[in-house]
Amino acid sequence: MTKYIGLLFITILLSACSTNDSWRTASREPAGIAPAPEIEKEAVIEFYAADAYSWRGWFAVHTWVATKEKNATEYTVYEVVGWRVNRGLPALSEYKTATPDRYWFGAKPSKVLSITGQKAEALIPKISDAVKRYPWANEYTVFPGPNSNTFPTWIGQQVPELDLDMPFNAIGSGYANKK
């Protein structure tokens, strides 16, 4: 009986890994959950989580941080991705966009934290400073970390006023306790 259960588990796992979906064609469309910068003029801080790509999404999420200064027309998005390290780039990336809530390669994000107004305005410089001090900016390890979940957790530790509560399945978030 155990043999058949093991065979069933392996079959399910292999079928999940052998999908025709490609990260190249997976949706990266905006989810429509971020305040539009042309409408929301106040400062904004958003932390997002979306299921990790492919079968990893059964167990873990990918998380990232977006900030928008008062009256800014774009957000600054900070995230850590492993493929960047494989290409000789820093794991930590920073870019500007009007849509920080894009699907994570087919997975719709959800908000982990959202702060607007004067509190966001006061905390954005602290977040920017913490990003510059992130100790694993050039490193990425799926488990135990540092990874995409270590980064927002570390930011939350450096800026405790955020009162950040990471999702349970943010695997690698505990790695931030090492520094």
Solvent accessible surface area in square Angstrom, and as a share of the most:
residue,aa,sasa,rsa
1,M,170,0.76
2,T,114,0.66
3,K,162,0.69
4,Y,147,0.56
5,I,100,0.51
6,G,32,0.31
7,L,108,0.54
8,L,108,0.54
9,F,126,0.53
10,I,92,0.46
11,T,74,0.43
12,I,87,0.44
13,L,55,0.28
14,L,110,0.55
15,S,70,0.45
16,A,26,0.20
17,C,60,0.36
18,S,85,0.55
19,T,68,0.39
20,N,157,0.80
21,D,105,0.54
22,S,34,0.22
23,W,118,0.41
24,R,179,0.65
25,T,113,0.66
26,A,24,0.18
27,S,44,0.28
28,R,61,0.22
29,E,114,0.51
30,P,61,0.38
31,A,19,0.15
32,G,67,0.64
33,I,51,0.26
34,A,20,0.15
35,P,33,0.21
36,A,34,0.27
37,P,4,0.03
38,E,120,0.54
39,I,138,0.70
40,E,47,0.21
41,K,100,0.42
42,E,68,0.30
43,A,0,0.00
44,V,0,0.00
45,I,0,0.00
46,E,0,0.00
47,F,2,0.01
48,Y,0,0.00
49,A,6,0.05
50,A,3,0.02
51,D,70,0.36
52,A,17,0.13
53,Y,62,0.23
54,S,47,0.30
55,W,92,0.32
56,R,101,0.37
57,G,13,0.13
58,W,138,0.48
59,F,114,0.48
60,A,16,0.12
61,V,13,0.08
62,H,10,0.04
63,T,2,0.01
64,W,8,0.03
65,V,0,0.00
66,A,0,0.00
67,T,6,0.03
68,K,1,0.00
69,E,105,0.47
70,K,97,0.41
71,N,97,0.50
72,A,30,0.23
73,T,105,0.61
74,E,77,0.34
75,Y,0,0.00
76,T,14,0.08
77,V,0,0.00
78,Y,12,0.05
79,E,12,0.05
80,V,1,0.01
81,V,13,0.07
82,G,14,0.14
83,W,117,0.41
84,R,46,0.17
85,V,50,0.29
86,N,132,0.67
87,R,157,0.57
88,G,71,0.68
89,L,83,0.41
90,P,57,0.36
91,A,0,0.00
92,L,25,0.13
93,S,15,0.10
94,E,108,0.48
95,Y,71,0.27
96,K,128,0.54
97,T,22,0.13
98,A,46,0.36
99,T,45,0.26
100,P,3,0.02
101,D,3,0.02
102,R,77,0.28
103,Y,54,0.21
104,W,22,0.08
105,F,43,0.18
106,G,42,0.40
107,A,20,0.15
108,K,116,0.49
109,P,4,0.02
110,S,65,0.42
111,K,82,0.35
112,V,38,0.22
113,L,32,0.16
114,S,54,0.35
115,I,17,0.09
116,T,67,0.39
117,G,13,0.13
118,Q,154,0.69
119,K,103,0.44
120,A,0,0.00
121,E,77,0.34
122,A,65,0.51
123,L,8,0.04
124,I,5,0.02
125,P,81,0.51
126,K,95,0.40
127,I,0,0.00
128,S,31,0.20
129,D,69,0.35
130,A,0,0.00
131,V,11,0.07
132,K,167,0.71
133,R,118,0.43
134,Y,10,0.04
135,P,47,0.30
136,W,13,0.05
137,A,26,0.20
138,N,104,0.53
139,E,83,0.37
140,Y,65,0.25
141,T,62,0.36
142,V,94,0.54
143,F,147,0.61
144,P,70,0.44
145,G,4,0.04
146,P,4,0.03
147,N,7,0.03
148,S,7,0.04
149,N,4,0.02
150,T,0,0.00
151,F,0,0.00
152,P,0,0.00
153,T,20,0.12
154,W,13,0.05
155,I,0,0.00
156,G,10,0.10
157,Q,75,0.33
158,Q,62,0.28
159,V,1,0.01
160,P,93,0.59
161,E,78,0.35
162,L,2,0.01
163,D,121,0.62
164,L,36,0.18
165,D,117,0.61
166,M,33,0.15
167,P,37,0.24
168,F,211,0.88
169,N,50,0.26
170,A,3,0.02
171,I,64,0.33
172,G,9,0.09
173,S,24,0.15
174,G,48,0.46
175,Y,40,0.15
176,A,0,0.00
177,N,111,0.57
178,K,133,0.56
179,K,149,0.63
